[in-house]
Amino acid sequence: MPSTTIAGRQIDVNEEGFLSNPDDWTEELGAEFARLIGVDMSEEHWKLVRFLRQDYKAMGETPTLRRVSTQTGMPVKQLFTLFPGKPAKKMAYVAGVPKPKGCV
């Protein structure tokens, strides 16, 4: 299992850089993940990240982009604005949860 040092901590990650153990996540680590992918975190970003973490704990899997949109009331277009390119994958990365099923 690969490991890396982020935000001054040694953490285990998978081959794509996602946290191996979502319980290792902290907001400081999430902020550093965001910085690494070029995302400047705002309160809107944190609302989404916190939703992903809560939903992952409740459902046992990372929510899809559609679920994030319907549960948070945030239009999909806005998700693409906040996390450009691949919002589902980027949100999951910052939130420290596994990459959503179906993401490449």
Jmol script that loads the backbone (N, CA, C; Angstrom):
load data "model"
ATOM      1  N   MET A   1       0.848  -1.174   0.000  1.00  0.00           N
ATOM      2  CA  MET A   1       0.000   0.000   0.000  1.00  0.00           C
ATOM      3  C   MET A   1       0.898   1.243   0.000  1.00  0.00           C
ATOM      4  N   PRO A   2       0.728   2.117  -0.981  1.00  0.00           N
ATOM      5  CA  PRO A   2       1.543   3.330  -1.022  1.00  0.00           C
ATOM      6  C   PRO A   2       1.199   4.270   0.138  1.00  0.00           C
ATOM      7  N   SER A   3       2.161   5.067   0.507  1.00  0.00           N
ATOM      8  CA  SER A   3       1.899   6.109   1.497  1.00  0.00           C
ATOM      9  C   SER A   3       2.585   7.376   1.030  1.00  0.00           C
ATOM     10  N   THR A   4       2.138   8.494   1.571  1.00  0.00           N
ATOM     11  CA  THR A   4       2.683   9.784   1.198  1.00  0.00           C
ATOM     12  C   THR A   4       2.588  10.719   2.397  1.00  0.00           C
ATOM     13  N   THR A   5       3.283  11.816   2.322  1.00  0.00           N
ATOM     14  CA  THR A   5       3.208  12.816   3.383  1.00  0.00           C
ATOM     15  C   THR A   5       2.426  14.013   2.848  1.00  0.00           C
ATOM     16  N   ILE A   6       1.320  14.304   3.510  1.00  0.00           N
ATOM     17  CA  ILE A   6       0.484  15.441   3.135  1.00  0.00           C
ATOM     18  C   ILE A   6       0.122  16.175   4.410  1.00  0.00           C
ATOM     19  N   ALA A   7       0.241  17.496   4.363  1.00  0.00           N
ATOM     20  CA  ALA A   7      -0.052  18.345   5.519  1.00  0.00           C
ATOM     21  C   ALA A   7       0.751  17.885   6.738  1.00  0.00           C
ATOM     22  N   GLY A   8       1.999  17.443   6.488  1.00  0.00           N
ATOM     23  CA  GLY A   8       2.879  17.029   7.561  1.00  0.00           C
ATOM     24  C   GLY A   8       2.570  15.677   8.176  1.00  0.00           C
ATOM     25  N   ARG A   9       1.649  14.925   7.556  1.00  0.00           N
ATOM     26  CA  ARG A   9       1.260  13.601   8.078  1.00  0.00           C
ATOM     27  C   ARG A   9       1.578  12.517   7.073  1.00  0.00           C
ATOM     28  N   GLN A  10       2.008  11.393   7.572  1.00  0.00           N
ATOM     29  CA  GLN A  10       2.199  10.213   6.735  1.00  0.00           C
ATOM     30  C   GLN A  10       0.841   9.520   6.623  1.00  0.00           C
ATOM     31  N   ILE A  11       0.345   9.350   5.404  1.00  0.00           N
ATOM     32  CA  ILE A  11      -0.959   8.724   5.210  1.00  0.00           C
ATOM     33  C   ILE A  11      -0.869   7.643   4.139  1.00  0.00           C
ATOM     34  N   ASP A  12      -1.728   6.631   4.279  1.00  0.00           N
ATOM     35  CA  ASP A  12      -1.820   5.571   3.283  1.00  0.00           C
ATOM     36  C   ASP A  12      -2.821   5.984   2.219  1.00  0.00           C
ATOM     37  N   VAL A  13      -2.422   5.804   0.965  1.00  0.00           N
ATOM     38  CA  VAL A  13      -3.273   6.143  -0.173  1.00  0.00           C
ATOM     39  C   VAL A  13      -3.299   4.958  -1.135  1.00  0.00           C
ATOM     40  N   ASN A  14      -4.281   4.958  -2.024  1.00  0.00           N
ATOM     41  CA  ASN A  14      -4.297   3.922  -3.056  1.00  0.00           C
ATOM     42  C   ASN A  14      -3.474   4.392  -4.252  1.00  0.00           C
ATOM     43  N   GLU A  15      -3.466   3.596  -5.314  1.00  0.00           N
ATOM     44  CA  GLU A  15      -2.641   3.915  -6.480  1.00  0.00           C
ATOM     45  C   GLU A  15      -3.037   5.218  -7.167  1.00  0.00           C
ATOM     46  N   GLU A  16      -4.267   5.708  -6.917  1.00  0.00           N
ATOM     47  CA  GLU A  16      -4.709   6.969  -7.512  1.00  0.00           C
ATOM     48  C   GLU A  16      -4.565   8.153  -6.557  1.00  0.00           C
ATOM     49  N   GLY A  17      -4.078   7.897  -5.349  1.00  0.00           N
ATOM     50  CA  GLY A  17      -3.865   8.971  -4.396  1.00  0.00           C
ATOM     51  C   GLY A  17      -5.017   9.214  -3.440  1.00  0.00           C
ATOM     52  N   PHE A  18      -6.096   8.421  -3.535  1.00  0.00           N
ATOM     53  CA  PHE A  18      -7.223   8.553  -2.612  1.00  0.00           C
ATOM     54  C   PHE A  18      -6.857   7.920  -1.272  1.00  0.00           C
ATOM     55  N   LEU A  19      -7.362   8.489  -0.182  1.00  0.00           N
ATOM     56  CA  LEU A  19      -7.102   7.925   1.133  1.00  0.00           C
ATOM     57  C   LEU A  19      -7.526   6.465   1.188  1.00  0.00           C
ATOM     58  N   SER A  20      -6.692   5.625   1.762  1.00  0.00           N
ATOM     59  CA  SER A  20      -7.044   4.214   1.930  1.00  0.00           C
ATOM     60  C   SER A  20      -8.041   4.040   3.065  1.00  0.00           C
ATOM     61  N   ASN A  21      -7.943   4.879   4.076  1.00  0.00           N
ATOM     62  CA  ASN A  21      -8.846   4.812   5.221  1.00  0.00           C
ATOM     63  C   ASN A  21      -9.520   6.167   5.414  1.00  0.00           C
ATOM     64  N   PRO A  22     -10.809   6.294   5.041  1.00  0.00           N
ATOM     65  CA  PRO A  22     -11.500   7.572   5.178  1.00  0.00           C
ATOM     66  C   PRO A  22     -11.494   8.144   6.601  1.00  0.00           C
ATOM     67  N   ASP A  23     -11.292   7.284   7.606  1.00  0.00           N
ATOM     68  CA  ASP A  23     -11.244   7.776   8.985  1.00  0.00           C
ATOM     69  C   ASP A  23      -9.971   8.568   9.286  1.00  0.00           C
ATOM     70  N   ASP A  24      -8.976   8.502   8.402  1.00  0.00           N
ATOM     71  CA  ASP A  24      -7.750   9.273   8.583  1.00  0.00           C
ATOM     72  C   ASP A  24      -7.933  10.742   8.197  1.00  0.00           C
ATOM     73  N   TRP A  25      -9.062  11.069   7.582  1.00  0.00           N
ATOM     74  CA  TRP A  25      -9.306  12.405   7.045  1.00  0.00           C
ATOM     75  C   TRP A  25      -9.507  13.447   8.149  1.00  0.00           C
ATOM     76  N   THR A  26      -8.996  14.642   7.895  1.00  0.00           N
ATOM     77  CA  THR A  26      -9.268  15.819   8.712  1.00  0.00           C
ATOM     78  C   THR A  26      -9.547  16.969   7.752  1.00  0.00           C
ATOM     79  N   GLU A  27     -10.144  18.053   8.246  1.00  0.00           N
ATOM     80  CA  GLU A  27     -10.381  19.202   7.367  1.00  0.00           C
ATOM     81  C   GLU A  27      -9.062  19.798   6.885  1.00  0.00           C
ATOM     82  N   GLU A  28      -8.038  19.755   7.710  1.00  0.00           N
ATOM     83  CA  GLU A  28      -6.725  20.249   7.290  1.00  0.00           C
ATOM     84  C   GLU A  28      -6.217  19.426   6.106  1.00  0.00           C
ATOM     85  N   LEU A  29      -6.376  18.121   6.182  1.00  0.00           N
ATOM     86  CA  LEU A  29      -5.964  17.244   5.095  1.00  0.00           C
ATOM     87  C   LEU A  29      -6.813  17.515   3.850  1.00  0.00           C
ATOM     88  N   GLY A  30      -8.118  17.694   4.034  1.00  0.00           N
ATOM     89  CA  GLY A  30      -8.995  18.022   2.908  1.00  0.00           C
ATOM     90  C   GLY A  30      -8.586  19.315   2.224  1.00  0.00           C
ATOM     91  N   ALA A  31      -8.226  20.321   3.012  1.00  0.00           N
ATOM     92  CA  ALA A  31      -7.781  21.599   2.446  1.00  0.00           C
ATOM     93  C   ALA A  31      -6.502  21.406   1.631  1.00  0.00           C
ATOM     94  N   GLU A  32      -5.616  20.546   2.118  1.00  0.00           N
ATOM     95  CA  GLU A  32      -4.380  20.284   1.385  1.00  0.00           C
ATOM     96  C   GLU A  32      -4.658  19.502   0.104  1.00  0.00           C
ATOM     97  N   PHE A  33      -5.553  18.515   0.155  1.00  0.00           N
ATOM     98  CA  PHE A  33      -5.949  17.800  -1.064  1.00  0.00           C
ATOM     99  C   PHE A  33      -6.509  18.789  -2.091  1.00  0.00           C
ATOM    100  N   ALA A  34      -7.359  19.704  -1.641  1.00  0.00           N
ATOM    101  CA  ALA A  34      -7.935  20.703  -2.539  1.00  0.00           C
ATOM    102  C   ALA A  34      -6.838  21.559  -3.173  1.00  0.00           C
ATOM    103  N   ARG A  35      -5.891  21.996  -2.363  1.00  0.00           N
ATOM    104  CA  ARG A  35      -4.798  22.808  -2.881  1.00  0.00           C
ATOM    105  C   ARG A  35      -4.022  22.041  -3.953  1.00  0.00           C
ATOM    106  N   LEU A  36      -3.797  20.745  -3.711  1.00  0.00           N
ATOM    107  CA  LEU A  36      -3.038  19.929  -4.660  1.00  0.00           C
ATOM    108  C   LEU A  36      -3.723  19.820  -6.022  1.00  0.00           C
ATOM    109  N   ILE A  37      -5.051  19.921  -6.053  1.00  0.00           N
ATOM    110  CA  ILE A  37      -5.763  19.834  -7.340  1.00  0.00           C
ATOM    111  C   ILE A  37      -6.225  21.205  -7.828  1.00  0.00           C
ATOM    112  N   GLY A  38      -5.758  22.264  -7.174  1.00  0.00           N
ATOM    113  CA  GLY A  38      -6.047  23.619  -7.648  1.00  0.00           C
ATOM    114  C   GLY A  38      -7.427  24.155  -7.307  1.00  0.00           C
ATOM    115  N   VAL A  39      -8.024  23.666  -6.225  1.00  0.00           N
ATOM    116  CA  VAL A  39      -9.353  24.133  -5.815  1.00  0.00           C
ATOM    117  C   VAL A  39      -9.200  25.022  -4.581  1.00  0.00           C
ATOM    118  N   ASP A  40      -9.697  26.264  -4.672  1.00  0.00           N
ATOM    119  CA  ASP A  40      -9.714  27.180  -3.530  1.00  0.00           C
ATOM    120  C   ASP A  40     -11.020  26.961  -2.785  1.00  0.00           C
ATOM    121  N   MET A  41     -10.918  26.442  -1.589  1.00  0.00           N
ATOM    122  CA  MET A  41     -12.106  26.056  -0.832  1.00  0.00           C
ATOM    123  C   MET A  41     -12.872  27.261  -0.292  1.00  0.00           C
ATOM    124  N   SER A  42     -14.182  27.249  -0.544  1.00  0.00           N
ATOM    125  CA  SER A  42     -15.110  28.238   0.000  1.00  0.00           C
ATOM    126  C   SER A  42     -16.098  27.486   0.887  1.00  0.00           C
ATOM    127  N   GLU A  43     -17.015  28.194   1.500  1.00  0.00           N
ATOM    128  CA  GLU A  43     -18.020  27.519   2.328  1.00  0.00           C
ATOM    129  C   GLU A  43     -18.890  26.582   1.479  1.00  0.00           C
ATOM    130  N   GLU A  44     -19.147  26.940   0.213  1.00  0.00           N
ATOM    131  CA  GLU A  44     -19.908  26.044  -0.683  1.00  0.00           C
ATOM    132  C   GLU A  44     -19.161  24.727  -0.889  1.00  0.00           C
ATOM    133  N   HIS A  45     -17.850  24.826  -1.091  1.00  0.00           N
ATOM    134  CA  HIS A  45     -17.037  23.619  -1.254  1.00  0.00           C
ATOM    135  C   HIS A  45     -17.133  22.745  -0.004  1.00  0.00           C
ATOM    136  N   TRP A  46     -16.967  23.372   1.172  1.00  0.00           N
ATOM    137  CA  TRP A  46     -16.998  22.608   2.422  1.00  0.00           C
ATOM    138  C   TRP A  46     -18.358  21.970   2.658  1.00  0.00           C
ATOM    139  N   LYS A  47     -19.425  22.655   2.263  1.00  0.00           N
ATOM    140  CA  LYS A  47     -20.773  22.073   2.407  1.00  0.00           C
ATOM    141  C   LYS A  47     -20.844  20.750   1.636  1.00  0.00           C
ATOM    142  N   LEU A  48     -20.309  20.742   0.429  1.00  0.00           N
ATOM    143  CA  LEU A  48     -20.326  19.530  -0.397  1.00  0.00           C
ATOM    144  C   LEU A  48     -19.434  18.441   0.193  1.00  0.00           C
ATOM    145  N   VAL A  49     -18.249  18.822   0.626  1.00  0.00           N
ATOM    146  CA  VAL A  49     -17.308  17.857   1.202  1.00  0.00           C
ATOM    147  C   VAL A  49     -17.912  17.222   2.454  1.00  0.00           C
ATOM    148  N   ARG A  50     -18.519  18.033   3.299  1.00  0.00           N
ATOM    149  CA  ARG A  50     -19.130  17.496   4.521  1.00  0.00           C
ATOM    150  C   ARG A  50     -20.303  16.578   4.184  1.00  0.00           C
ATOM    151  N   PHE A  51     -21.073  16.940   3.157  1.00  0.00           N
ATOM    152  CA  PHE A  51     -22.172  16.062   2.733  1.00  0.00           C
ATOM    153  C   PHE A  51     -21.619  14.714   2.270  1.00  0.00           C
ATOM    154  N   LEU A  52     -20.573  14.739   1.429  1.00  0.00           N
ATOM    155  CA  LEU A  52     -19.997  13.480   0.945  1.00  0.00           C
ATOM    156  C   LEU A  52     -19.564  12.593   2.103  1.00  0.00           C
ATOM    157  N   ARG A  53     -18.923  13.176   3.088  1.00  0.00           N
ATOM    158  CA  ARG A  53     -18.445  12.386   4.225  1.00  0.00           C
ATOM    159  C   ARG A  53     -19.611  11.792   5.012  1.00  0.00           C
ATOM    160  N   GLN A  54     -20.639  12.592   5.266  1.00  0.00           N
ATOM    161  CA  GLN A  54     -21.801  12.109   6.021  1.00  0.00           C
ATOM    162  C   GLN A  54     -22.539  11.034   5.235  1.00  0.00           C
ATOM    163  N   ASP A  55     -22.729  11.264   3.949  1.00  0.00           N
ATOM    164  CA  ASP A  55     -23.463  10.314   3.122  1.00  0.00           C
ATOM    165  C   ASP A  55     -22.678   8.999   2.983  1.00  0.00           C
ATOM    166  N   TYR A  56     -21.368   9.100   2.845  1.00  0.00           N
ATOM    167  CA  TYR A  56     -20.543   7.901   2.744  1.00  0.00           C
ATOM    168  C   TYR A  56     -20.682   7.049   4.014  1.00  0.00           C
ATOM    169  N   LYS A  57     -20.652   7.693   5.165  1.00  0.00           N
ATOM    170  CA  LYS A  57     -20.795   6.952   6.423  1.00  0.00           C
ATOM    171  C   LYS A  57     -22.165   6.298   6.529  1.00  0.00           C
ATOM    172  N   ALA A  58     -23.199   7.011   6.081  1.00  0.00           N
ATOM    173  CA  ALA A  58     -24.566   6.492   6.188  1.00  0.00           C
ATOM    174  C   ALA A  58     -24.865   5.400   5.162  1.00  0.00           C
ATOM    175  N   MET A  59     -24.366   5.552   3.938  1.00  0.00           N
ATOM    176  CA  MET A  59     -24.730   4.656   2.850  1.00  0.00           C
ATOM    177  C   MET A  59     -23.679   3.584   2.540  1.00  0.00           C
ATOM    178  N   GLY A  60     -22.443   3.803   2.979  1.00  0.00           N
ATOM    179  CA  GLY A  60     -21.390   2.818   2.734  1.00  0.00           C
ATOM    180  C   GLY A  60     -20.753   2.913   1.369  1.00  0.00           C
ATOM    181  N   GLU A  61     -21.116   3.929   0.596  1.00  0.00           N
ATOM    182  CA  GLU A  61     -20.470   4.173  -0.688  1.00  0.00           C
ATOM    183  C   GLU A  61     -20.515   5.659  -0.996  1.00  0.00           C
ATOM    184  N   THR A  62     -19.616   6.085  -1.861  1.00  0.00           N
ATOM    185  CA  THR A  62     -19.534   7.498  -2.213  1.00  0.00           C
ATOM    186  C   THR A  62     -20.724   7.873  -3.091  1.00  0.00           C
ATOM    187  N   PRO A  63     -21.403   8.985  -2.764  1.00  0.00           N
ATOM    188  CA  PRO A  63     -22.573   9.369  -3.555  1.00  0.00           C
ATOM    189  C   PRO A  63     -22.195   9.787  -4.980  1.00  0.00           C
ATOM    190  N   THR A  64     -23.129   9.547  -5.883  1.00  0.00           N
ATOM    191  CA  THR A  64     -22.956   9.962  -7.276  1.00  0.00           C
ATOM    192  C   THR A  64     -23.171  11.471  -7.382  1.00  0.00           C
ATOM    193  N   LEU A  65     -22.789  12.018  -8.508  1.00  0.00           N
ATOM    194  CA  LEU A  65     -22.979  13.441  -8.755  1.00  0.00           C
ATOM    195  C   LEU A  65     -24.459  13.804  -8.670  1.00  0.00           C
ATOM    196  N   ARG A  66     -25.302  12.967  -9.220  1.00  0.00           N
ATOM    197  CA  ARG A  66     -26.750  13.227  -9.178  1.00  0.00           C
ATOM    198  C   ARG A  66     -27.254  13.240  -7.739  1.00  0.00           C
ATOM    199  N   ARG A  67     -26.805  12.301  -6.928  1.00  0.00           N
ATOM    200  CA  ARG A  67     -27.232  12.266  -5.526  1.00  0.00           C
ATOM    201  C   ARG A  67     -26.760  13.515  -4.782  1.00  0.00           C
ATOM    202  N   VAL A  68     -25.515  13.917  -5.015  1.00  0.00           N
ATOM    203  CA  VAL A  68     -25.003  15.133  -4.376  1.00  0.00           C
ATOM    204  C   VAL A  68     -25.888  16.317  -4.740  1.00  0.00           C
ATOM    205  N   SER A  69     -26.219  16.428  -6.020  1.00  0.00           N
ATOM    206  CA  SER A  69     -27.042  17.544  -6.490  1.00  0.00           C
ATOM    207  C   SER A  69     -28.430  17.527  -5.852  1.00  0.00           C
ATOM    208  N   THR A  70     -29.092  16.376  -5.871  1.00  0.00           N
ATOM    209  CA  THR A  70     -30.458  16.323  -5.346  1.00  0.00           C
ATOM    210  C   THR A  70     -30.500  16.478  -3.830  1.00  0.00           C
ATOM    211  N   GLN A  71     -29.533  15.923  -3.129  1.00  0.00           N
ATOM    212  CA  GLN A  71     -29.555  15.984  -1.664  1.00  0.00           C
ATOM    213  C   GLN A  71     -29.115  17.339  -1.115  1.00  0.00           C
ATOM    214  N   THR A  72     -28.246  18.037  -1.844  1.00  0.00           N
ATOM    215  CA  THR A  72     -27.770  19.343  -1.372  1.00  0.00           C
ATOM    216  C   THR A  72     -28.534  20.506  -1.996  1.00  0.00           C
ATOM    217  N   GLY A  73     -29.299  20.220  -3.058  1.00  0.00           N
ATOM    218  CA  GLY A  73     -30.008  21.285  -3.753  1.00  0.00           C
ATOM    219  C   GLY A  73     -29.116  22.124  -4.651  1.00  0.00           C
ATOM    220  N   MET A  74     -27.914  21.654  -4.892  1.00  0.00           N
ATOM    221  CA  MET A  74     -26.967  22.387  -5.724  1.00  0.00           C
ATOM    222  C   MET A  74     -27.024  21.834  -7.148  1.00  0.00           C
ATOM    223  N   PRO A  75     -27.304  22.680  -8.141  1.00  0.00           N
ATOM    224  CA  PRO A  75     -27.376  22.200  -9.522  1.00  0.00           C
ATOM    225  C   PRO A  75     -26.059  21.572  -9.988  1.00  0.00           C
ATOM    226  N   VAL A  76     -26.164  20.568 -10.840  1.00  0.00           N
ATOM    227  CA  VAL A  76     -24.983  19.880 -11.360  1.00  0.00           C
ATOM    228  C   VAL A  76     -24.030  20.873 -12.013  1.00  0.00           C
ATOM    229  N   LYS A  77     -24.577  21.846 -12.711  1.00  0.00           N
ATOM    230  CA  LYS A  77     -23.746  22.860 -13.370  1.00  0.00           C
ATOM    231  C   LYS A  77     -22.860  23.577 -12.340  1.00  0.00           C
ATOM    232  N   GLN A  78     -23.402  23.859 -11.177  1.00  0.00           N
ATOM    233  CA  GLN A  78     -22.632  24.526 -10.127  1.00  0.00           C
ATOM    234  C   GLN A  78     -21.551  23.596  -9.561  1.00  0.00           C
ATOM    235  N   LEU A  79     -21.840  22.297  -9.498  1.00  0.00           N
ATOM    236  CA  LEU A  79     -20.828  21.338  -9.048  1.00  0.00           C
ATOM    237  C   LEU A  79     -19.628  21.357  -9.989  1.00  0.00           C
ATOM    238  N   PHE A  80     -19.907  21.470 -11.301  1.00  0.00           N
ATOM    239  CA  PHE A  80     -18.826  21.550 -12.280  1.00  0.00           C
ATOM    240  C   PHE A  80     -18.059  22.860 -12.153  1.00  0.00           C
ATOM    241  N   THR A  81     -18.726  23.927 -11.740  1.00  0.00           N
ATOM    242  CA  THR A  81     -18.052  25.208 -11.532  1.00  0.00           C
ATOM    243  C   THR A  81     -17.133  25.139 -10.314  1.00  0.00           C
ATOM    244  N   LEU A  82     -17.627  24.527  -9.237  1.00  0.00           N
ATOM    245  CA  LEU A  82     -16.841  24.452  -8.001  1.00  0.00           C
ATOM    246  C   LEU A  82     -15.679  23.467  -8.092  1.00  0.00           C
ATOM    247  N   PHE A  83     -15.916  22.344  -8.769  1.00  0.00           N
ATOM    248  CA  PHE A  83     -14.891  21.303  -8.928  1.00  0.00           C
ATOM    249  C   PHE A  83     -14.768  21.003 -10.422  1.00  0.00           C
ATOM    250  N   PRO A  84     -14.077  21.875 -11.175  1.00  0.00           N
ATOM    251  CA  PRO A  84     -14.030  21.770 -12.640  1.00  0.00           C
ATOM    252  C   PRO A  84     -13.473  20.439 -13.148  1.00  0.00           C
ATOM    253  N   GLY A  85     -14.004  20.038 -14.287  1.00  0.00           N
ATOM    254  CA  GLY A  85     -13.501  18.835 -14.958  1.00  0.00           C
ATOM    255  C   GLY A  85     -14.236  17.583 -14.548  1.00  0.00           C
ATOM    256  N   LYS A  86     -13.878  17.045 -13.413  1.00  0.00           N
ATOM    257  CA  LYS A  86     -14.478  15.807 -12.911  1.00  0.00           C
ATOM    258  C   LYS A  86     -14.938  16.039 -11.477  1.00  0.00           C
ATOM    259  N   PRO A  87     -16.082  16.691 -11.307  1.00  0.00           N
ATOM    260  CA  PRO A  87     -16.493  17.086  -9.954  1.00  0.00           C
ATOM    261  C   PRO A  87     -16.692  15.925  -8.987  1.00  0.00           C
ATOM    262  N   ALA A  88     -17.269  14.820  -9.412  1.00  0.00           N
ATOM    263  CA  ALA A  88     -17.513  13.708  -8.488  1.00  0.00           C
ATOM    264  C   ALA A  88     -16.184  13.160  -7.963  1.00  0.00           C
ATOM    265  N   LYS A  89     -15.236  12.973  -8.845  1.00  0.00           N
ATOM    266  CA  LYS A  89     -13.931  12.441  -8.466  1.00  0.00           C
ATOM    267  C   LYS A  89     -13.186  13.437  -7.571  1.00  0.00           C
ATOM    268  N   LYS A  90     -13.212  14.708  -7.924  1.00  0.00           N
ATOM    269  CA  LYS A  90     -12.502  15.728  -7.149  1.00  0.00           C
ATOM    270  C   LYS A  90     -13.130  15.931  -5.773  1.00  0.00           C
ATOM    271  N   MET A  91     -14.460  15.926  -5.702  1.00  0.00           N
ATOM    272  CA  MET A  91     -15.115  16.070  -4.398  1.00  0.00           C
ATOM    273  C   MET A  91     -14.745  14.897  -3.494  1.00  0.00           C
ATOM    274  N   ALA A  92     -14.773  13.696  -4.047  1.00  0.00           N
ATOM    275  CA  ALA A  92     -14.435  12.501  -3.261  1.00  0.00           C
ATOM    276  C   ALA A  92     -12.989  12.564  -2.786  1.00  0.00           C
ATOM    277  N   TYR A  93     -12.092  13.002  -3.641  1.00  0.00           N
ATOM    278  CA  TYR A  93     -10.672  13.112  -3.292  1.00  0.00           C
ATOM    279  C   TYR A  93     -10.491  14.062  -2.109  1.00  0.00           C
ATOM    280  N   VAL A  94     -11.085  15.244  -2.211  1.00  0.00           N
ATOM    281  CA  VAL A  94     -10.960  16.239  -1.143  1.00  0.00           C
ATOM    282  C   VAL A  94     -11.628  15.742   0.141  1.00  0.00           C
ATOM    283  N   ALA A  95     -12.757  15.035   0.001  1.00  0.00           N
ATOM    284  CA  ALA A  95     -13.506  14.539   1.166  1.00  0.00           C
ATOM    285  C   ALA A  95     -12.860  13.304   1.799  1.00  0.00           C
ATOM    286  N   GLY A  96     -11.877  12.733   1.133  1.00  0.00           N
ATOM    287  CA  GLY A  96     -11.197  11.575   1.705  1.00  0.00           C
ATOM    288  C   GLY A  96     -12.000  10.295   1.651  1.00  0.00           C
ATOM    289  N   VAL A  97     -12.927  10.208   0.695  1.00  0.00           N
ATOM    290  CA  VAL A  97     -13.728   8.999   0.527  1.00  0.00           C
ATOM    291  C   VAL A  97     -13.350   8.346  -0.806  1.00  0.00           C
ATOM    292  N   PRO A  98     -13.711   7.079  -1.008  1.00  0.00           N
ATOM    293  CA  PRO A  98     -13.338   6.413  -2.261  1.00  0.00           C
ATOM    294  C   PRO A  98     -13.930   7.096  -3.484  1.00  0.00           C
ATOM    295  N   LYS A  99     -13.244   6.913  -4.586  1.00  0.00           N
ATOM    296  CA  LYS A  99     -13.732   7.433  -5.867  1.00  0.00           C
ATOM    297  C   LYS A  99     -15.086   6.800  -6.151  1.00  0.00           C
ATOM    298  N   PRO A 100     -16.073   7.598  -6.613  1.00  0.00           N
ATOM    299  CA  PRO A 100     -17.391   7.030  -6.891  1.00  0.00           C
ATOM    300  C   PRO A 100     -17.336   5.938  -7.953  1.00  0.00           C
ATOM    301  N   LYS A 101     -18.211   4.968  -7.831  1.00  0.00           N
ATOM    302  CA  LYS A 101     -18.300   3.905  -8.828  1.00  0.00           C
ATOM    303  C   LYS A 101     -18.646   4.551 -10.181  1.00  0.00           C
ATOM    304  N   GLY A 102     -18.004   4.082 -11.216  1.00  0.00           N
ATOM    305  CA  GLY A 102     -18.269   4.601 -12.549  1.00  0.00           C
ATOM    306  C   GLY A 102     -17.346   5.743 -12.940  1.00  0.00           C
ATOM    307  N   CYS A 103     -16.581   6.299 -12.014  1.00  0.00           N
ATOM    308  CA  CYS A 103     -15.617   7.356 -12.341  1.00  0.00           C
ATOM    309  C   CYS A 103     -14.374   6.715 -12.935  1.00  0.00           C
ATOM    310  N   VAL A 104     -13.861   7.348 -13.975  1.00  0.00           N
ATOM    311  CA  VAL A 104     -12.614   6.849 -14.573  1.00  0.00           C
ATOM    312  C   VAL A 104     -11.463   7.733 -14.203  1.00  0.00           C
TER     313      VAL A 104
END
end "model"
wireframe off; spacefill off
backbone 0.3
color backbone group
